[in-house]
Amino acid sequence: MKALCREGVNEVSVERVPDPQILNKQDTILKVGLSSVCGSDLHQISGYIPAMKAGDVLGHEFMGEVVEVGSEVRKHNVGDRVVVCSFIACGRCWYCEHELYSCCDNSNTNPAITETMWGQAPGGIFGYSHAMGGFKGSHSEYVRIPFVDHTAFTVPDGVDDQSAVFASDSAPTGWMGAHLGGVQPGDVVAVWGCGAVGQMAARSAMILGAERVIAMDRFDYRLEMMQRHVGAEVVNYEKVDVDAVLRERSDGRGPDVCIEAVGLECHTPGPQYRLEQLKQQTRVLQTDRGHTLREAILACRKGGSVFVLGVFAGLVDRVPMGALMNKGLTLRGAQQHGERYIPMLLDRIAAGELKTSHLATHPMSLEQGPRGYDLFKNKKENCLRAVFGPDGFSPNGG
């Protein structure tokens, strides 16, 4: 079958790879319908995620049709249209029982790598390095789904494919940031990043009752999408003092909840950016750039909450721990516990309460995958998300 593979730093290509096979009784084989790029995929092709190998199949945000099922699969049948959570969950370990699905004890088949890096191993994830299980990704014609009864969810008839695909990762990641960040009715919420996850975090905060949601970015097309499709207030951080704006819009206190939705390759305004890049490239002072994390901690009101949605892999220099401790902040982060949220989010999409289809700005075939990654990585043609599907796939959301 055809698949989009990482061949080296900033190098991807469409290759022929072996077809997936049922390996365990709880597996299914999925014919991929749509598969979206994600900002965290860029960390892999840029060389910041360890344990990537040439030929690894990329992609973890996807939906499709079940074409083969293992003998112990109970919830899905051949022909079912499903959305698949990017993180794989066994459904029965201590972490899954406590709805901490991305921390699953049984889905990462290579735990030693992340145990060495982070002290403990998170769960496995599709197409996201051998440190996270070495699973083949979704930028392919077919993919094996382990623990499918816990990892995949039937798409309601009223939800089209283009809307459903973002219930795989972007929507549950954004919802988790607002939910576990503790957004309450009347709150002022700040979101760093107007990509797909940032937009979903902002919309989720609104649904949970936030009085004001303010989102930061530097690209006009992303700011415009956030304002038009989500309804959040927007700020171009290259043109204003972010901390001053956030204080002015929160009665001088600072936001109640700050959500970082950018991650380890964040941009820093001004000449400081080159220094941040240099420190990151040394892999000594830091492995991840942390400007947005530092800004969120400093901007948040006393007693407030900072939630980290953007992917970080290692070390960040100059984290203001004094501010965190003395301001009494709550700092949380997580990879998405999608199994906890996806059924609810599909219902909200079906009801029109949560809109996702507009995120697919650049639909294209799998054969066009290298171009899709170039547009997405380099912010060309106002690309928010490239989504790979069958030949002739075109956007239906607008």
C-alpha positions as CSV (number, residue, x, y, z in Angstrom):
1,M,0.0,0.0,0.0
2,K,1.0,3.7,-0.3
3,A,2.0,5.6,2.7
4,L,3.6,9.0,3.5
5,C,6.9,8.4,5.3
6,R,9.5,10.4,7.1
7,E,12.8,9.8,5.3
8,G,15.0,12.4,7.1
9,V,15.0,15.9,8.6
10,N,12.4,17.9,6.7
11,E,12.1,15.1,4.2
12,V,8.9,13.2,3.5
13,S,7.9,11.0,0.6
14,V,5.2,8.6,-0.6
15,E,6.4,5.1,-0.5
16,R,5.2,1.5,-0.9
17,V,5.0,-0.2,2.5
18,P,3.6,-3.6,3.6
19,D,-0.1,-3.9,4.2
20,P,-1.1,-4.0,7.9
21,Q,-2.2,-7.3,9.4
22,I,-4.3,-8.4,12.4
23,L,-1.8,-9.2,15.1
24,N,-4.0,-9.4,18.2
25,K,-7.6,-10.5,18.7
26,Q,-8.6,-7.0,19.7
27,D,-7.3,-5.4,16.4
28,T,-9.0,-4.1,13.4
29,I,-7.8,-3.0,10.0
30,L,-9.1,0.4,9.0
31,K,-9.3,1.8,5.4
32,V,-8.3,5.4,6.0
33,G,-10.9,7.9,4.8
34,L,-9.3,11.2,5.9
35,S,-6.0,11.9,7.7
36,S,-4.9,15.3,8.8
37,V,-1.5,16.7,9.5
38,C,-0.9,18.0,13.0
39,G,1.5,20.6,14.4
40,S,3.1,17.9,16.5
41,D,4.0,16.0,13.3
42,L,6.3,18.9,12.4
43,H,8.4,18.3,15.5
44,Q,9.1,14.8,14.1
45,I,10.1,15.9,10.6
46,S,12.1,18.7,12.1
47,G,14.2,16.2,14.1
48,Y,13.1,17.2,17.6
49,I,11.3,13.9,18.5
50,P,13.7,11.1,19.3
51,A,13.6,7.5,18.0
52,M,12.3,8.3,14.5
53,K,13.6,6.1,11.8
54,A,13.8,6.5,8.0
55,G,10.6,5.0,6.5
56,D,8.4,5.6,9.5
57,V,4.8,6.2,8.5
58,L,3.5,9.6,9.7
59,G,0.0,10.7,10.9
60,H,-2.2,10.3,13.9
61,E,-5.4,12.3,13.3
62,F,-7.8,10.2,11.2
63,M,-11.0,8.4,10.5
64,G,-12.2,5.7,8.1
65,E,-14.0,2.5,7.5
66,V,-13.5,-0.9,9.3
67,V,-12.6,-3.6,6.8
68,E,-11.4,-6.4,9.0
69,V,-11.9,-7.3,12.7
70,G,-10.2,-9.5,15.2
71,S,-12.0,-12.4,16.9
72,E,-12.4,-10.5,20.3
73,V,-13.7,-7.2,18.9
74,R,-17.2,-6.5,20.3
75,K,-18.1,-2.9,19.5
76,H,-17.2,-2.6,15.8
77,N,-18.1,-4.4,12.6
78,V,-16.9,-4.4,9.1
79,G,-18.3,-1.4,7.3
80,D,-18.5,0.8,10.4
81,R,-17.4,4.4,9.9
82,V,-15.2,5.4,12.9
83,V,-13.0,8.1,14.2
84,V,-9.9,6.9,15.9
85,C,-8.2,8.5,18.9
86,S,-4.6,9.4,18.2
87,F,-3.6,7.8,21.6
88,I,-4.1,4.1,22.0
89,A,-5.8,2.9,25.2
90,C,-6.2,-0.7,26.5
91,G,-9.3,0.3,28.5
92,R,-8.5,-1.8,31.5
93,C,-5.2,-0.6,33.2
94,W,-5.3,1.7,36.3
95,Y,-4.8,4.8,34.1
96,C,-7.6,3.9,31.7
97,E,-9.9,3.1,34.6
98,H,-9.2,6.7,35.9
99,E,-9.8,8.2,32.4
100,L,-6.1,9.1,32.0
101,Y,-6.0,7.3,28.7
102,S,-2.9,8.8,27.2
103,C,-1.0,7.4,30.2
104,C,-2.1,3.8,29.4
105,D,0.2,1.2,30.8
106,N,-0.3,-1.4,28.1
107,S,-0.3,0.4,24.7
108,N,3.3,1.6,24.4
109,T,5.3,-1.4,23.2
110,N,8.7,0.4,23.7
111,P,8.4,1.8,27.3
112,A,12.1,1.8,28.1
113,I,12.8,4.8,25.9
114,T,10.4,7.1,27.6
115,E,11.0,5.7,31.0
116,T,14.6,6.8,30.6
117,M,13.6,10.2,29.3
118,W,10.7,11.0,31.5
119,G,10.7,8.6,34.4
120,Q,7.6,6.7,33.2
121,A,6.2,5.7,29.9
122,P,3.0,7.3,28.4
123,G,0.7,5.3,26.2
124,G,1.3,4.5,22.5
125,I,0.3,6.8,19.7
126,F,-0.1,6.2,16.0
127,G,2.8,7.4,13.8
128,Y,4.7,9.1,16.5
129,S,8.2,7.5,16.8
130,H,9.4,4.3,18.3
131,A,9.6,6.0,21.7
132,M,5.8,6.0,21.6
133,G,5.3,2.5,20.5
134,G,6.5,2.5,16.9
135,F,3.0,2.2,15.5
136,K,2.5,2.9,11.8
137,G,0.7,6.2,11.2
138,S,-2.5,7.2,9.4
139,H,-1.0,8.9,6.3
140,S,-1.6,5.6,4.5
141,E,-4.3,3.6,2.7
142,Y,-4.8,1.2,5.6
143,V,-3.8,1.1,9.3
144,R,-4.0,-1.4,12.1
145,I,-6.0,-0.3,15.2
146,P,-5.0,-2.0,18.5
147,F,-7.6,-2.2,21.3
148,V,-10.2,-0.9,18.8
149,D,-13.2,-1.2,21.2
150,H,-11.6,1.5,23.4
151,T,-9.7,3.5,20.7
152,A,-12.2,4.0,17.9
153,F,-15.7,5.5,18.0
154,T,-18.6,5.2,15.6
155,V,-19.3,8.5,13.7
156,P,-23.0,9.6,14.0
157,D,-24.9,9.7,10.6
158,G,-25.2,13.5,10.9
159,V,-21.5,14.1,11.0
160,D,-19.6,14.3,7.7
161,D,-16.1,12.9,7.3
162,Q,-14.4,16.3,7.2
163,S,-15.9,17.3,10.6
164,A,-15.3,13.9,12.1
165,V,-11.6,13.7,11.4
166,F,-10.8,16.5,13.8
167,A,-12.6,14.6,16.6
168,S,-9.6,12.3,16.5
169,D,-7.1,14.7,18.0
170,S,-7.6,18.5,17.6
171,A,-11.0,18.8,19.2
172,P,-10.4,16.5,22.2
173,T,-7.0,18.1,22.8
174,G,-8.5,21.5,22.9
175,W,-11.4,20.4,25.0
176,M,-9.1,18.8,27.5
177,G,-7.1,22.0,27.9
178,A,-10.2,24.0,28.8
179,H,-11.7,21.2,30.9
180,L,-8.6,20.2,32.9
181,G,-7.4,23.8,32.9
182,G,-10.5,24.5,35.1
183,V,-12.4,27.0,33.0
184,Q,-15.5,28.2,34.9
185,P,-18.4,30.4,33.9
186,G,-17.3,34.0,33.8
187,D,-13.6,33.3,33.4
188,V,-11.2,35.2,31.2
189,V,-9.2,32.7,29.2
190,A,-6.0,33.3,27.1
191,V,-4.9,30.9,24.4
192,W,-1.4,31.0,22.9
193,G,-1.7,29.8,19.2
194,C,-4.5,30.0,16.7
195,G,-3.9,26.7,14.9
196,A,-6.5,23.9,15.0
197,V,-5.8,22.9,18.6
198,G,-5.8,26.6,19.8
199,Q,-9.1,27.2,18.0
200,M,-10.7,24.1,19.6
201,A,-9.4,25.1,23.0
202,A,-10.9,28.6,22.6
203,R,-14.3,27.3,21.4
204,S,-14.3,24.7,24.3
205,A,-13.6,27.5,26.8
206,M,-16.6,29.4,25.4
207,I,-18.9,26.3,25.7
208,L,-17.8,25.9,29.3
209,G,-18.9,29.4,30.0
210,A,-15.8,31.7,29.7
211,E,-16.8,35.3,29.5
212,R,-13.9,36.4,27.4
213,V,-11.4,34.3,25.3
214,I,-8.3,36.0,23.9
215,A,-6.1,34.3,21.5
216,M,-2.5,35.1,20.4
217,D,-0.8,34.4,17.1
218,R,1.3,36.3,14.5
219,F,-0.2,35.1,11.2
220,D,-3.1,37.2,10.0
221,Y,-5.0,34.3,8.3
222,R,-4.9,32.2,11.6
223,L,-6.1,35.2,13.6
224,E,-8.9,35.8,11.1
225,M,-10.0,32.2,11.3
226,M,-10.0,32.3,15.1
227,Q,-12.1,35.4,15.0
228,R,-14.5,34.4,12.3
229,H,-15.1,30.7,13.0
230,V,-14.7,30.7,16.8
231,G,-15.6,34.2,17.9
232,A,-12.6,34.7,20.2
233,E,-10.8,38.1,20.6
234,V,-7.5,38.0,18.8
235,V,-4.1,39.6,19.4
236,N,-1.1,39.8,17.1
237,Y,1.7,39.3,19.5
238,E,4.3,41.0,17.2
239,K,2.4,44.3,17.3
240,V,1.4,44.7,21.0
241,D,2.6,43.9,24.5
242,V,0.7,40.7,25.3
243,D,0.9,41.0,29.0
244,A,-0.4,44.5,29.0
245,V,-3.3,43.6,26.7
246,L,-4.3,40.6,28.8
247,R,-4.2,42.6,32.0
248,E,-6.3,45.4,30.5
249,R,-8.9,42.9,29.4
250,S,-9.1,41.1,32.7
251,D,-9.6,44.0,35.1
252,G,-5.8,44.3,35.8
253,R,-5.5,40.7,37.3
254,G,-4.5,38.6,34.3
255,P,-6.4,35.7,32.8
256,D,-8.0,33.1,35.0
257,V,-6.8,30.3,32.7
258,C,-3.9,30.3,30.3
259,I,-3.7,27.6,27.7
260,E,-0.4,27.0,25.8
261,A,-1.2,25.5,22.4
262,V,2.1,25.9,20.6
263,G,4.8,23.7,22.0
264,L,8.5,23.2,21.6
265,E,9.0,25.1,18.3
266,C,7.3,28.3,19.5
267,H,8.3,31.6,17.9
268,T,9.7,34.5,20.0
269,P,9.2,38.1,18.9
270,G,12.3,40.2,18.2
271,P,16.0,39.2,18.2
272,Q,15.5,36.9,21.2
273,Y,14.2,34.3,18.7
274,R,17.7,33.6,17.3
275,L,19.0,33.0,20.8
276,E,16.2,30.6,21.6
277,Q,16.9,28.7,18.4
278,L,20.7,28.5,19.2
279,K,20.1,27.2,22.7
280,Q,17.7,24.6,21.3
281,Q,20.2,23.4,18.6
282,T,22.9,22.9,21.2
283,R,20.6,20.3,23.0
284,V,22.5,21.4,26.2
285,L,20.8,24.5,27.5
286,Q,17.4,23.4,26.3
287,T,15.9,20.9,23.8
288,D,12.6,22.8,23.5
289,R,11.8,26.5,23.0
290,G,9.7,27.8,25.9
291,H,8.8,31.5,25.3
292,T,5.0,30.9,25.2
293,L,5.2,28.8,28.4
294,R,7.1,31.5,30.2
295,E,4.7,34.2,28.9
296,A,1.7,32.2,30.0
297,I,3.1,31.7,33.5
298,L,3.9,35.4,33.9
299,A,0.6,36.6,32.5
300,C,-1.7,34.4,34.5
301,R,-3.5,35.9,37.5
302,K,-2.5,35.0,41.0
303,G,-4.1,31.7,41.9
304,G,-4.9,30.9,38.3
305,S,-4.3,27.9,36.1
306,V,-1.8,27.3,33.2
307,F,-2.5,24.3,31.0
308,V,0.1,23.0,28.5
309,L,-1.4,21.5,25.3
310,G,1.5,22.1,23.0
311,V,4.0,19.2,22.7
312,F,7.2,19.4,24.7
313,A,9.8,16.6,24.5
314,G,12.6,17.5,26.9
315,L,14.0,20.5,28.7
316,V,13.1,24.2,28.6
317,D,15.5,26.9,29.9
318,R,14.4,29.8,32.1
319,V,11.1,28.5,33.4
320,P,9.9,31.1,35.9
321,M,9.4,28.8,38.9
322,G,9.5,31.7,41.2
323,A,6.4,33.2,39.5
324,L,4.7,29.8,39.5
325,M,5.2,29.2,43.2
326,N,4.8,32.7,44.6
327,K,1.7,33.4,42.5
328,G,0.1,30.2,43.6
329,L,-0.5,28.9,40.1
330,T,-1.7,25.5,39.1
331,L,0.4,24.1,36.2
332,R,-0.9,21.1,34.3
333,G,-0.2,19.4,31.0
334,A,-1.1,16.2,29.2
335,Q,-1.3,14.4,25.9
336,Q,-4.9,14.1,25.1
337,H,-7.2,11.7,26.9
338,G,-9.4,11.5,23.8
339,E,-11.3,8.4,24.7
340,R,-12.8,10.5,27.6
341,Y,-14.1,13.2,25.3
342,I,-14.6,11.9,21.7
343,P,-18.2,10.5,22.0
344,M,-19.4,13.8,23.7
345,L,-17.6,15.9,21.1
346,L,-19.1,13.9,18.2
347,D,-22.5,14.7,19.7
348,R,-21.7,18.4,19.9
349,I,-20.5,18.4,16.3
350,A,-23.7,16.7,15.2
351,A,-25.8,19.3,17.1
352,G,-23.9,22.1,15.5
353,E,-22.4,23.4,18.8
354,L,-18.9,22.6,17.8
355,K,-17.7,23.3,14.2
356,T,-14.5,21.7,12.9
357,S,-14.8,21.3,9.1
358,H,-13.3,24.8,8.5
359,L,-10.0,23.5,9.8
360,A,-9.4,21.5,6.6
361,T,-8.1,24.4,4.5
362,H,-6.1,22.2,2.1
363,P,-7.7,18.9,1.1
364,M,-5.5,16.8,-1.2
365,S,-4.7,13.2,-2.1
366,L,-2.1,11.1,-0.3
367,E,0.1,11.4,-3.3
368,Q,0.3,15.1,-2.7
369,G,1.5,14.5,0.9
370,P,5.0,16.1,0.5
371,R,3.4,19.3,-0.8
372,G,0.9,19.3,2.0
373,Y,3.6,19.1,4.6
374,D,5.5,21.9,2.8
375,L,2.5,24.2,2.8
376,F,1.7,23.4,6.5
377,K,5.2,23.7,7.9
378,N,6.1,26.9,6.0
379,K,2.6,28.6,6.4
380,K,2.2,28.9,2.7
381,E,-1.1,29.6,0.9
382,N,-2.8,30.3,4.3
383,C,-2.6,26.6,5.1
384,L,-4.1,25.8,8.5
385,R,-4.4,22.0,8.0
386,A,-3.6,19.8,5.0
387,V,-6.0,16.8,5.0
388,F,-5.3,13.7,2.9
389,G,-8.1,11.8,1.4
390,P,-9.2,10.0,-1.7
391,D,-8.6,11.5,-5.1
392,G,-11.1,14.3,-5.8
393,F,-11.6,15.0,-2.1
394,S,-12.6,18.7,-1.6
395,P,-13.7,20.7,1.3
396,N,-17.4,20.8,2.2
397,G,-17.3,22.9,5.3
398,G,-15.9,26.3,4.2
